[in-house]
Amino acid sequence: MGGLREGHSVDNVAYICQMLGELRQVAFSEGADMLCYLIEMAYVEAGDIKSGRRPRSAGKRDGNGSSGMAV
């Protein structure tokens, strides 16, 4: 998370986890099973990162937070 202190990183991952939980509920209510599954996988990953069971990243980033994905 390029330059952020560890406390900020934990807060950010906790926020992501919370948002993913909410998004999963919306996807579920819309009957979007595949989307629900993918969001749940991201939720599990975020939970593992938050608890320290998994590192934040397997690779090194350039620090700008960009994944290269168009939004």
C-alpha positions as CSV (number, residue, x, y, z in Angstrom):
1,M,0.0,0.0,0.0
2,G,2.9,2.3,-0.9
3,G,3.9,4.5,1.9
4,L,1.0,4.1,4.2
5,R,1.7,3.3,7.8
6,E,0.7,-0.2,8.9
7,G,-2.3,1.1,11.0
8,H,-3.7,2.8,7.9
9,S,-3.3,-0.4,5.9
10,V,-5.2,-2.5,8.5
11,D,-8.0,0.2,8.6
12,N,-8.2,0.1,4.8
13,V,-8.4,-3.7,4.6
14,A,-11.1,-3.7,7.3
15,Y,-13.0,-1.1,5.3
16,I,-12.7,-3.2,2.1
17,C,-13.9,-6.3,4.0
18,Q,-16.9,-4.4,5.3
19,M,-17.8,-3.1,1.8
20,L,-17.4,-6.5,0.3
21,G,-19.8,-7.9,2.9
22,E,-22.4,-5.3,1.9
23,L,-21.8,-5.9,-1.8
24,R,-22.3,-9.6,-1.3
25,Q,-25.7,-8.9,0.3
26,V,-26.8,-6.8,-2.7
27,A,-25.6,-9.4,-5.2
28,F,-27.4,-12.1,-3.3
29,S,-30.6,-10.1,-3.2
30,E,-30.3,-9.7,-7.0
31,G,-29.8,-13.4,-7.5
32,A,-26.4,-12.8,-9.1
33,D,-24.9,-16.1,-8.0
34,M,-21.5,-15.9,-9.8
35,L,-21.0,-12.3,-8.7
36,C,-21.9,-13.3,-5.2
37,Y,-19.3,-16.1,-5.3
38,L,-16.6,-13.8,-6.6
39,I,-17.3,-11.1,-4.0
40,E,-17.3,-13.8,-1.3
41,M,-13.9,-15.0,-2.4
42,A,-12.6,-11.4,-2.2
43,Y,-14.2,-11.1,1.2
44,V,-12.4,-14.2,2.4
45,E,-9.1,-13.0,1.0
46,A,-9.5,-9.6,2.7
47,G,-10.3,-11.3,6.0
48,D,-7.2,-13.4,5.7
49,I,-5.1,-10.3,5.1
50,K,-6.8,-8.4,7.9
51,S,-6.0,-11.3,10.4
52,G,-2.5,-11.7,9.2
53,R,-3.0,-15.2,7.8
54,R,-2.0,-14.0,4.3
55,P,0.4,-11.2,3.2
56,R,-1.1,-8.2,1.5
57,S,0.6,-8.9,-1.8
58,A,2.5,-11.8,-3.4
59,G,4.2,-9.4,-5.8
60,K,5.8,-6.0,-5.6
61,R,3.8,-3.0,-6.8
62,D,4.9,0.3,-8.1
63,G,3.3,2.1,-5.2
64,N,0.5,3.9,-6.9
65,G,-2.1,1.3,-6.1
66,S,-3.0,0.7,-9.7
67,S,-3.8,-2.8,-10.7
68,G,-4.0,-2.0,-14.4
69,M,-7.7,-2.7,-14.4
70,A,-10.0,-0.2,-16.1
71,V,-12.8,1.0,-13.9
